[in-house]
C-alpha cells in the first residue's frame, strides 16, 4: 500500500536546494559553535564561566546544588535532558590538582546527582566522565568539570543518529528546579 504525501516540501528560493527534509532549528547551538562564554586564557580571571557561575543565583546560574568545595550545574549545551556537571569552586585544570576534601565532595556530589536524576527523571543509566585537556575534548580545559549525562533505553533514536540533533523536552530552568527539588540532603 502506498501512502501519498499530502503536501509538497516548501520551496524557499535562494536558501538552498529544496528537499523533503523538515528542519528543526536550534539557533542556541550557534553560541556554542562560535565559542560564546569561552575563557580567553587559562587563568581564573580570563573569563572562566565556571568561576563566574557561583556568583549568580541558583536560577540564573542553573545551579542545582552547592557544597563547600564543589557545585552541580546544568550544562548549557546538553547531550540529553538533565545533563549536569560537578565543578570545583577552585580554578584547577587537572584532576590530580584537587585536594582531599575537593575530591571527596566531587565524588559525593556525583552520587547525589545520580540519585536526583533517577528520582526526577527515571534515568536508566549514566555516562560519567571528565575530558582532561583540550586534546581530550574539554571545551573549557582550564577548569575541571565532571559530566553526568543521564541515559534511557531508546534515547538514541533517528534524531541524533540521522539528524545530528537532540530534542530536549524541557526548558533548562525547569530541569534545574526539578533536579534541585530532588537533590538528596544529609
Buried (B, 14 or more C-beta within 10 A) or exposed (E): EEEEEEEEEEEEEEEEEEEEEEEEEEEEEEEBEEEEBBBEEEEBEEEBBBBEBBEEEBEEBBBBBBBEBBBBBBBBEBBBBBBBBBBBBBBBBEBEEBEEEBBEBBEBBBEBBBEBBBBBBEBEEBEEEBBBEEEEEBEBBBBBBBBBBBBBEEBEEEEBEEBEBBEBEEEBEEBBBBBBEBBEEE
